[in-house]
Amino acid sequence: MIIRNIKYLVLLFFACTLVTCTENKPIIPCLSCEANTTPINPETVIKKVLMEEFTGVRCVNCPQAKIEIENLQSDNLFGEKFIAVSYHAGFFARPYNNSKNDYRTDQGDVLIEFLDQPIGFPSGVINRKLFSGEGDLQIEAFATWGGFVGQELEETAIMFLDLETTYNASNRVLNVSVGITPTQNISDDLNLSILITEDDIVDVQLTPEGIVEAYAQTHVFRTMITNTFGDPITDVLVANQSTSDIYSFTLPNEWVAEKCKVVAFVHHATDSKEVLQVEEVAIIK
């Protein structure tokens, strides 16, 4: 336990030194986040599940995991209730000599340690939850991901996230508004994490059939808008009362805004790390 706590403090110190183009403004109520006058029926709030996949361009089995994610996101399974983020981190994420992109990030390197270094790739962390029978957060057998996602979707959502984006194409400034409306009083220490992903980035990837030079990567983690471990939620979370915050970020020129999405999730800030709710929207709708 002491070693784990020391490791966490080291990761926290390193993560806090990572600089992002973030402007964290005072809380500003958004139009759709006004306090409700009647209690929210928890059964009407859609529970959504986050999976953080760890992958790499040199991972021969990762394309099969991508197919599994697409299958789980299909309308006949979980659809929009299943949200995936792919971190390119670790040994298999090293780009090839002819790669056009290096998907690795300092934040991804921190998170792969924070969420337990996987034994093999691909690997996924589902809602940052330690499931019964699992030794750590990482689940390497991607054929079992659907079962764990299904378990999480059986849980009742305890909050609603209202996620809105506005984007100025001329200066590439993105504004993100996140509203949180709990269905019950919550006194736990929670953090809000906001990140950006990008789809359809075509580049080199190792596959079971060999190296493919025109492989389309999806839901690639680009950056955290908040701190790496999220920003503390300092407002008192009272049932049916909404709070909101606005963040600003300038997209780098090489990112295709039309292919980017914003993912926001609320999670425990203590040892459990568990994600309570997640939402995703496109930057350009």
Residue frames relative to the residue before (quaternion, step in Angstrom):
aa qw qx qy qz dx dy dz
M 1.0000 0.0000 0.0000 0.0000 0.00 0.00 0.00
I 0.6465 0.5150 -0.3243 0.4599 3.60 0.99 -0.84
I 0.6488 0.5140 -0.3200 0.4610 3.57 0.97 -0.89
R 0.6491 0.5168 -0.3211 0.4565 3.60 0.95 -0.88
N 0.6596 0.5072 -0.3138 0.4573 3.61 0.97 -0.84
I 0.6379 0.5124 -0.3283 0.4719 3.57 1.01 -0.81
K 0.6381 0.5284 -0.3234 0.4572 3.57 0.99 -0.88
Y 0.6504 0.5196 -0.3178 0.4539 3.57 0.98 -0.87
L 0.6607 0.5096 -0.3155 0.4520 3.60 0.94 -0.87
V 0.6305 0.5214 -0.3325 0.4691 3.58 1.04 -0.77
L 0.6600 0.4982 -0.3065 0.4714 3.58 0.93 -0.89
L 0.6449 0.5294 -0.3215 0.4476 3.57 0.98 -0.85
F 0.6491 0.5107 -0.3204 0.4639 3.59 0.97 -0.86
F 0.6744 0.4957 -0.3034 0.4555 3.58 0.91 -0.92
A 0.6601 0.5212 -0.3140 0.4404 3.56 0.94 -0.92
C 0.6642 0.5178 -0.3131 0.4390 3.58 0.99 -0.77
T 0.6400 0.5158 -0.3317 0.4629 3.59 1.23 -0.31
L 0.5474 0.6097 -0.4079 0.4028 3.60 1.22 -0.21
V 0.2597 -0.7927 0.5379 0.1218 3.55 -0.68 1.09
T 0.0238 -0.7734 0.6334 0.0092 3.57 -0.94 0.94
C 0.5361 -0.6166 0.4724 0.3306 3.53 -1.29 0.41
T 0.2999 0.7887 -0.4744 0.2509 3.56 0.72 1.08
E 0.0880 -0.7542 0.6478 0.0610 3.51 -1.09 0.82
N 0.1300 -0.8090 0.5714 0.0458 3.55 -0.32 1.25
K 0.1607 -0.8307 0.5309 0.0479 3.57 -0.30 1.27
P 0.6401 -0.4929 0.3959 0.4365 3.59 -1.25 0.20
I 0.6455 -0.5325 0.3785 0.3955 3.55 -1.23 0.48
I 0.0179 -0.7848 0.6178 -0.0460 3.54 -0.84 1.07
P 0.3744 -0.7349 0.5050 0.2544 3.63 -0.50 1.04
C 0.2738 -0.7385 0.5885 0.1824 3.56 -0.96 0.86
L 0.6828 -0.5376 0.3062 0.3886 3.55 -1.16 0.62
S 0.7427 0.3967 -0.2240 0.4908 3.57 1.01 -0.81
C 0.6591 0.5177 -0.3022 0.4542 3.59 1.27 0.07
E 0.3261 0.7631 -0.5074 0.2322 3.59 1.17 0.41
A 0.6171 -0.5687 0.3879 0.3812 3.57 -1.10 0.69
N 0.4346 -0.7107 0.4964 0.2441 3.53 -0.95 0.92
T 0.3934 -0.7143 0.5288 0.2353 3.56 -1.13 0.64
T 0.7457 0.2605 -0.1829 0.5853 3.57 1.25 -0.29
P 0.5984 -0.5862 0.3969 0.3753 3.61 -1.07 0.66
I 0.4364 -0.6665 0.5396 0.2724 3.53 -1.15 0.69
N 0.3586 -0.6968 0.5764 0.2315 3.54 -0.99 0.83
P 0.4223 -0.7360 0.4587 0.2637 3.62 -0.43 1.15
E 0.6240 0.5640 -0.3465 0.4152 3.58 1.09 -0.61
T 0.6639 0.4922 -0.3088 0.4708 3.60 1.20 -0.37
V 0.6000 0.5378 -0.3638 0.4673 3.61 1.27 -0.20
I 0.3530 -0.7641 0.5061 0.1882 3.56 -0.65 1.14
K 0.3210 -0.7267 0.5811 0.1764 3.53 -0.80 1.07
K 0.0546 -0.7864 0.6150 0.0202 3.57 -0.94 0.91
V 0.2895 -0.7748 0.5507 0.1122 3.54 -1.17 0.71
L 0.2579 -0.7606 0.5827 0.1245 3.55 -1.03 0.92
M 0.0352 -0.7593 0.6478 0.0506 3.54 -1.05 0.80
E 0.1661 -0.7649 0.6186 0.0681 3.53 -0.86 1.06
E 0.1472 -0.8131 0.5625 0.0277 3.52 -0.35 1.34
F 0.1973 -0.7462 0.6224 0.1303 3.55 -1.14 0.71
T 0.0359 0.8237 -0.5465 0.1468 3.51 -0.56 1.28
G 0.0710 -0.8024 0.5897 0.0583 3.58 -1.28 -0.13
V 0.5923 -0.6076 0.4038 0.3420 3.56 -1.16 0.60
R 0.6950 0.4356 -0.2705 0.5041 3.59 1.24 -0.35
C 0.5095 0.6405 -0.4088 0.4036 3.58 1.30 0.19
V 0.3327 -0.7972 0.4698 0.1819 3.57 -0.29 1.25
N 0.7254 0.4265 -0.2522 0.4778 3.61 1.06 -0.62
C 0.4794 0.7043 -0.4249 0.3060 3.60 1.23 -0.21
P 0.6102 0.5382 -0.3812 0.4389 3.66 0.96 -0.57
Q 0.6248 0.5177 -0.3455 0.4713 3.60 1.10 -0.61
A 0.6264 0.5192 -0.3342 0.4757 3.59 1.09 -0.69
K 0.6054 0.5483 -0.3504 0.4583 3.58 1.07 -0.69
I 0.6397 0.5145 -0.3200 0.4730 3.58 0.99 -0.83
E 0.6427 0.5219 -0.3217 0.4594 3.58 1.01 -0.80
I 0.6338 0.5180 -0.3283 0.4713 3.60 1.00 -0.80
E 0.6574 0.5029 -0.3122 0.4664 3.59 0.91 -0.89
N 0.6296 0.5280 -0.3308 0.4641 3.57 1.07 -0.72
L 0.6771 0.4896 -0.2895 0.4670 3.59 0.94 -0.89
Q 0.6926 0.4632 -0.2718 0.4815 3.58 1.15 -0.60
S 0.4733 0.6750 -0.4469 0.3474 3.58 1.24 -0.02
D 0.6484 -0.5640 0.3594 0.3638 3.55 -1.21 0.57
N 0.6770 0.4945 -0.3087 0.4492 3.59 1.07 -0.58
L 0.6910 0.3632 -0.2909 0.5531 3.59 1.29 0.08
F 0.8523 -0.1547 0.1097 0.4874 3.62 -0.49 -1.12
G 0.2533 -0.8121 0.4971 0.1712 3.60 1.20 -0.36
E 0.8398 -0.1763 0.1462 0.4922 3.56 -1.01 -0.88
K 0.5460 0.6162 -0.4040 0.3986 3.60 1.24 -0.07
F 0.7023 0.3830 -0.2414 0.5493 3.59 1.32 -0.20
I 0.0557 -0.8184 0.5703 -0.0423 3.56 -0.49 1.27
A 0.1183 -0.8225 0.5560 0.0189 3.57 -0.75 1.07
V 0.0767 -0.7459 0.6604 0.0406 3.51 -1.23 0.73
S 0.1718 -0.8034 0.5651 0.0756 3.59 -0.83 0.97
Y 0.1639 -0.7715 0.6114 0.0633 3.55 -0.65 1.19
H 0.2172 -0.7291 0.6330 0.1432 3.56 -0.92 0.93
A 0.2758 0.7502 -0.5352 0.2734 3.54 -0.17 1.33
G 0.7087 0.4471 -0.3260 0.4377 3.54 -1.19 0.51
F 0.8000 -0.3505 0.2236 0.4326 3.54 -1.42 0.03
F 0.7364 0.4505 -0.2456 0.4409 3.61 0.84 -0.95
A 0.5938 0.5903 -0.3613 0.4104 3.59 1.26 -0.06
R 0.4393 0.6974 -0.4653 0.3227 3.59 1.24 -0.05
P 0.4155 -0.7247 0.4817 0.2648 3.62 -0.74 0.97
Y 0.5118 -0.6060 0.5100 0.3326 3.54 -1.30 0.40
N 0.6746 -0.4895 0.3592 0.4198 3.56 -1.27 0.27
N 0.7495 0.3597 -0.2074 0.5157 3.58 1.07 -0.69
S 0.3830 0.7103 -0.4999 0.3144 3.61 1.20 0.36
K 0.3800 -0.7174 0.5368 0.2296 3.56 -1.04 0.75
N 0.7892 0.2569 -0.1087 0.5471 3.56 1.16 -0.61
D 0.1826 -0.7069 0.6646 0.1589 3.50 -1.33 0.44
Y 0.2246 -0.8297 0.5015 0.0984 3.57 -0.25 1.29
R 0.4970 0.6723 -0.4293 0.3416 3.58 1.22 -0.16
T 0.0788 -0.7800 0.6201 0.0275 3.54 -1.18 0.70
D 0.5931 -0.5554 0.4349 0.3881 3.56 -1.19 0.47
Q 0.6510 0.5199 -0.3205 0.4508 3.57 1.00 -0.80
G 0.6328 0.5270 -0.3261 0.4642 3.57 1.03 -0.75
D 0.6357 0.5253 -0.3226 0.4646 3.57 1.06 -0.76
V 0.6401 0.5053 -0.3201 0.4821 3.59 1.08 -0.69
L 0.7019 0.4937 -0.2770 0.4324 3.57 0.86 -0.97
I 0.6174 0.5396 -0.3658 0.4402 3.60 1.04 -0.59
E 0.6484 0.4732 -0.3113 0.5086 3.57 1.17 -0.51
F 0.6535 0.5365 -0.3021 0.4402 3.56 0.97 -0.90
L 0.7542 0.3592 -0.1841 0.5179 3.59 1.06 -0.81
D 0.6128 -0.5744 0.3166 0.4407 3.58 1.22 0.56
Q 0.4148 -0.7173 0.5095 0.2321 3.57 -0.58 1.20
P 0.3808 -0.7432 0.4941 0.2420 3.64 -0.65 1.01
I 0.5101 -0.6301 0.4919 0.3175 3.53 -1.22 0.57
G 0.8023 0.0383 0.0062 0.5957 3.56 1.01 -0.81
F 0.3343 -0.7195 0.5753 0.1990 3.54 -1.36 0.28
P 0.5343 -0.1954 -0.8224 0.0105 1.53 -2.09 1.41
S 0.1165 -0.7735 0.6186 0.0740 3.52 -1.31 0.34
G 0.1331 -0.8117 0.5656 0.0595 3.55 -1.12 0.61
V 0.2167 -0.7314 0.6330 0.1319 3.52 -1.19 0.71
I 0.1679 -0.8146 0.5528 0.0518 3.58 -0.57 1.16
N 0.8425 -0.1117 0.0012 0.5270 3.55 -0.56 1.28
R 0.4846 -0.6872 0.4177 0.3442 3.57 1.23 0.51
K 0.4557 0.6921 -0.4179 0.3724 3.54 1.13 0.78
L 0.3380 -0.7030 0.5870 0.2165 3.54 -1.09 0.78
F 0.2109 -0.8118 0.5370 0.0901 3.56 -0.39 1.25
S 0.6316 -0.5421 0.4036 0.3799 3.53 -1.20 0.59
G 0.7953 0.2750 -0.2290 0.4893 3.56 -0.88 1.00
E 0.6448 0.4977 -0.3203 0.4836 3.59 1.28 -0.21
G 0.4645 -0.7107 0.4620 0.2565 3.57 -1.03 0.82
D 0.7882 -0.0021 0.0039 0.6154 3.57 1.19 -0.53
L 0.7451 -0.4211 0.2759 0.4376 3.57 -1.30 -0.12
Q 0.6541 0.5468 -0.3118 0.4194 3.58 1.09 -0.72
I 0.1072 -0.7695 0.6286 0.0356 3.55 -0.97 0.99
E 0.2216 -0.8295 0.5026 0.1009 3.57 -0.25 1.30
A 0.6581 0.5051 -0.3162 0.4602 3.62 1.08 -0.64
F 0.2235 -0.8351 0.4845 0.1337 3.58 0.06 1.27
A 0.5521 0.6017 -0.4035 0.4126 3.60 1.19 -0.30
T 0.6845 0.4726 -0.2825 0.4778 3.61 1.22 -0.39
W 0.4237 0.7324 -0.4586 0.2715 3.61 1.23 -0.19
G 0.6566 0.5492 -0.3225 0.4040 3.57 0.86 -0.92
G 0.6395 0.5366 -0.3260 0.4437 3.57 1.02 -0.76
F 0.6749 0.4788 -0.2916 0.4799 3.57 0.99 -0.84
V 0.6201 0.5256 -0.3445 0.4696 3.59 1.03 -0.74
G 0.6459 0.5302 -0.3150 0.4499 3.56 0.96 -0.84
Q 0.6154 0.5424 -0.3381 0.4613 3.57 1.06 -0.75
E 0.6831 0.4940 -0.2885 0.4541 3.56 0.88 -0.94
L 0.6655 0.5121 -0.3093 0.4462 3.58 1.01 -0.76
E 0.5818 0.5654 -0.3776 0.4465 3.57 1.23 -0.22
E 0.5746 0.5846 -0.3745 0.4335 3.58 1.26 -0.34
T 0.4695 -0.6652 0.5042 0.2879 3.57 -1.15 0.64
A 0.4449 -0.6845 0.5074 0.2757 3.58 -0.89 0.92
I 0.2198 -0.7905 0.5589 0.1204 3.58 -0.95 0.85
M 0.7825 0.1572 -0.1531 0.5826 3.57 1.24 0.24
F 0.3037 -0.7083 0.6080 0.1910 3.51 -1.34 0.45
L 0.1778 -0.7698 0.6053 0.0966 3.57 -0.95 0.91
D 0.1389 -0.7614 0.6300 0.0634 3.55 -0.86 1.03
L 0.0228 -0.8234 0.5637 -0.0608 3.57 -0.34 1.30
E 0.0276 0.8026 -0.5909 0.0768 3.54 -0.69 1.16
T 0.1148 -0.7913 0.5977 0.0578 3.58 -1.11 0.70
T 0.0436 -0.7342 0.6739 0.0698 3.51 -1.29 0.56
Y 0.0937 -0.8177 0.5680 -0.0059 3.54 -0.91 0.94
N 0.2162 -0.7583 0.6071 0.0984 3.54 -0.95 1.01
A 0.3227 -0.7947 0.4838 0.1735 3.58 -0.29 1.26
S 0.6216 0.5755 -0.3508 0.3992 3.60 1.08 -0.61
N 0.8024 0.1962 -0.1183 0.5510 3.60 0.95 -0.79
R 0.4126 -0.7578 0.4117 0.2933 3.57 1.44 0.10
V 0.3886 0.7070 -0.4938 0.3244 3.58 1.11 0.65
L 0.1675 -0.7786 0.6029 0.0470 3.52 -0.86 1.10
N 0.1154 -0.7626 0.6331 0.0657 3.57 -0.95 0.94
V 0.1062 -0.7949 0.5972 0.0163 3.55 -0.87 1.01
S 0.1040 -0.7770 0.6198 0.0356 3.57 -0.81 1.07
V 0.0571 -0.7944 0.6046 -0.0013 3.56 -0.81 1.05
G 0.0855 -0.7879 0.6093 0.0256 3.55 -0.72 1.11
I 0.1525 -0.7847 0.5980 0.0582 3.57 -0.97 0.90
T 0.0221 0.7820 -0.6214 0.0429 3.56 -0.77 1.06
P 0.1999 -0.7990 0.5544 0.1192 3.63 -0.34 1.16
T 0.3987 -0.6997 0.5372 0.2506 3.56 -1.17 0.56
Q 0.7637 0.1561 -0.1175 0.6153 3.57 1.33 -0.03
N 0.6086 -0.5303 0.4210 0.4137 3.58 -1.21 0.30
I 0.0681 -0.7941 0.6039 0.0044 3.57 -0.92 0.97
S 0.1099 -0.8223 0.5577 0.0282 3.56 -0.67 1.11
D 0.4549 0.6984 -0.4460 0.3261 3.60 1.27 -0.01
D 0.5092 -0.5960 0.5151 0.3467 3.55 -1.29 0.39
L 0.0176 0.8232 -0.5628 0.0726 3.55 -0.52 1.22
N 0.2195 -0.7431 0.6160 0.1420 3.53 -1.30 0.50
L 0.2782 -0.7109 0.6177 0.1887 3.52 -1.32 0.47
S 0.0781 -0.7844 0.6149 0.0244 3.57 -0.79 1.05
I 0.0453 -0.7754 0.6298 0.0034 3.56 -1.01 0.88
L 0.0397 0.8067 -0.5860 0.0651 3.57 -0.83 0.98
I 0.3496 -0.7098 0.5743 0.2099 3.52 -1.38 0.23
T 0.0948 -0.7650 0.6344 0.0582 3.54 -1.08 0.85
E 0.1776 -0.7660 0.6048 0.1261 3.55 -1.30 0.31
D 0.2709 -0.7697 0.5645 0.1242 3.57 -1.05 0.86
D 0.8482 0.2637 -0.1544 0.4326 3.50 -1.45 0.21
I 0.3103 0.7033 -0.5650 0.2998 3.56 0.81 1.02
V 0.2002 -0.8238 0.5248 0.0757 3.57 -0.37 1.25
D 0.2625 0.7459 -0.5655 0.2345 3.55 -0.72 1.14
V 0.7345 -0.4236 0.3141 0.4272 3.55 -1.37 -0.14
Q 0.0937 0.7758 -0.6193 0.0761 3.58 -1.07 0.84
L 0.3898 -0.6808 0.5684 0.2480 3.54 -1.08 0.77
T 0.0341 -0.7876 0.6150 -0.0170 3.57 -0.93 0.96
P 0.6760 -0.4706 0.3463 0.4491 3.62 -1.20 0.14
E 0.6771 0.4679 -0.2860 0.4908 3.60 1.20 -0.47
G 0.6905 -0.4220 0.2807 0.5161 3.60 1.27 -0.07
I 0.6963 -0.4432 0.3434 0.4481 3.56 -1.29 -0.21
V 0.1353 -0.7724 0.6186 0.0488 3.55 -0.85 1.07
E 0.3136 -0.7919 0.4980 0.1629 3.58 -0.66 1.10
A 0.7527 0.2997 -0.1923 0.5538 3.61 1.19 -0.32
Y 0.2262 0.7796 -0.5357 0.2327 3.53 0.67 1.18
A 0.3163 -0.7693 0.5296 0.1663 3.58 -0.87 0.98
Q 0.2298 -0.7637 0.5930 0.1105 3.56 -0.60 1.19
T 0.1389 -0.7966 0.5840 0.0717 3.58 -1.08 0.71
H 0.8581 0.0929 -0.1369 0.4860 3.53 -1.38 0.55
V 0.1630 0.8087 -0.5377 0.1743 3.56 0.90 1.03
F 0.4254 -0.6912 0.5223 0.2616 3.57 -0.81 0.98
R 0.1814 -0.7961 0.5724 0.0756 3.55 -0.84 1.06
T 0.7622 -0.2608 0.2016 0.5571 3.58 0.79 -0.97
M 0.4264 -0.6145 0.5794 0.3237 3.51 -1.36 0.22
I 0.3363 -0.7018 0.5855 0.2269 3.57 -1.07 0.73
T 0.6752 0.3941 -0.2653 0.5642 3.54 1.13 -0.65
N 0.6886 -0.3721 0.3570 0.5099 3.56 -1.24 -0.33
T 0.6936 -0.5031 0.3127 0.4099 3.57 -1.18 0.50
F 0.7574 0.3370 -0.1840 0.5281 3.58 0.98 -0.84
G 0.6269 -0.5352 0.3345 0.4567 3.58 1.26 0.21
D 0.4312 -0.6694 0.5413 0.2702 3.54 -1.33 0.30
P 0.5268 -0.6444 0.4426 0.3337 3.61 -0.92 0.83
I 0.3319 -0.6925 0.6027 0.2169 3.56 -1.11 0.78
T 0.1641 -0.8431 0.5095 0.0518 3.55 -0.24 1.28
D 0.5695 0.5923 -0.3882 0.4173 3.60 1.22 -0.33
V 0.4825 -0.6195 0.5290 0.3220 3.55 -1.19 0.58
L 0.2632 -0.7825 0.5475 0.1365 3.56 -0.69 1.10
V 0.0225 -0.8075 0.5847 -0.0741 3.53 -0.30 1.38
A 0.5990 -0.5990 0.3945 0.3560 3.55 -0.95 0.87
N 0.8661 0.1050 -0.1257 0.4723 3.54 -1.01 1.03
Q 0.6182 0.4915 -0.3663 0.4921 3.61 1.23 0.27
S 0.2660 -0.8099 0.5126 0.1027 3.53 -0.71 1.14
T 0.0721 -0.7408 0.6644 0.0679 3.51 -1.23 0.65
S 0.0712 -0.8068 0.5854 0.0362 3.57 -1.13 0.50
D 0.1213 -0.7672 0.6263 0.0664 3.50 -1.31 0.40
I 0.2422 -0.7668 0.5801 0.1300 3.57 -1.18 0.57
Y 0.1000 -0.7762 0.6218 0.0295 3.55 -0.98 0.95
S 0.1821 -0.7673 0.6049 0.1098 3.55 -1.20 0.62
F 0.0326 0.7875 -0.6120 0.0655 3.54 -1.06 0.81
T 0.2882 -0.7487 0.5737 0.1650 3.56 -1.05 0.79
L 0.3564 -0.7556 0.5122 0.1992 3.57 -0.60 1.15
P 0.4738 -0.6451 0.5144 0.3079 3.62 -0.95 0.81
N 0.6264 -0.5945 0.3620 0.3510 3.56 -1.09 0.73
E 0.6810 0.5171 -0.3006 0.4225 3.60 1.04 -0.71
W 0.5917 0.5448 -0.3815 0.4556 3.60 1.22 -0.17
V 0.3423 -0.7253 0.5614 0.2040 3.57 -0.98 0.88
A 0.3825 -0.7710 0.4611 0.2161 3.56 -0.29 1.27
E 0.6422 0.5473 -0.3221 0.4293 3.58 1.02 -0.78
K 0.7123 0.4251 -0.2415 0.5036 3.58 1.24 -0.44
C 0.6083 0.5875 -0.3397 0.4117 3.59 1.27 -0.07
K 0.1300 -0.7674 0.6245 0.0654 3.53 -1.24 0.66
V 0.3245 -0.7026 0.5965 0.2129 3.52 -1.31 0.46
V 0.1035 -0.7720 0.6261 0.0362 3.56 -0.94 0.95
A 0.0226 -0.7863 0.6173 -0.0130 3.57 -0.83 1.01
F 0.0752 0.8019 -0.5898 0.0586 3.57 -0.97 0.82
V 0.3167 -0.7178 0.5964 0.1695 3.51 -1.24 0.74
H 0.0544 0.8164 -0.5667 0.0968 3.54 -0.82 1.02
H 0.6295 -0.5307 0.4090 0.3935 3.54 -1.27 0.39
A 0.3182 -0.7535 0.5501 0.1682 3.54 -1.09 0.77
T 0.5996 0.5492 -0.3553 0.4612 3.57 1.29 0.25
D 0.8111 -0.2848 0.1811 0.4777 3.58 -1.22 -0.36
S 0.6265 0.5804 -0.3572 0.3781 3.63 1.03 -0.67
K 0.1799 -0.8357 0.4929 0.1621 3.62 1.09 -0.80
E 0.4375 0.7611 -0.4227 0.2250 3.59 1.26 -0.26
V 0.3991 -0.7007 0.5516 0.2129 3.55 -1.10 0.89
L 0.2856 -0.7839 0.5345 0.1353 3.57 -0.83 1.04
Q 0.7863 -0.1066 0.0865 0.6024 3.58 1.06 -0.72
V 0.0879 -0.7867 0.6108 0.0168 3.55 -1.17 0.67
E 0.0361 -0.7775 0.6275 0.0196 3.55 -1.21 0.60
E 0.1200 -0.7866 0.6045 0.0388 3.55 -1.22 0.59
V 0.0504 0.7750 -0.6292 0.0296 3.58 -1.05 0.81
A 0.5149 -0.6166 0.4972 0.3278 3.53 -1.23 0.50
I 0.5375 -0.6129 0.4619 0.3495 3.58 -1.09 0.62
I 0.7644 0.1499 -0.0891 0.6208 3.56 1.03 -0.83
K 0.2669 -0.8076 0.5119 0.1203 3.55 -0.44 1.25
